[in-house]
Amino acid sequence: MVKRIVNNRTKNLIRIYIECNRLIHKDDIYKVEKELVKMFRNKVQVKIIENFNLSKQYNSKNLFEMYKDSILTE
């Protein structure tokens, strides 16, 4: 769910704040950012800031194992 979209004063950066109930791999977020930049014909940068509301089934250990590749990508 998109929570907020913010443009900077010079109109060359758009920040999109999203909230999700499941993990989204960082590679997928980067792909969406690239596609949005293409849509804007490379006139703006796009940064997606994700926030995850995860269930209690996630603990530090299994979360790290599931999201390790994304952490390394970032």
Disulfide bonds with the S-S distance in Angstrom:
none
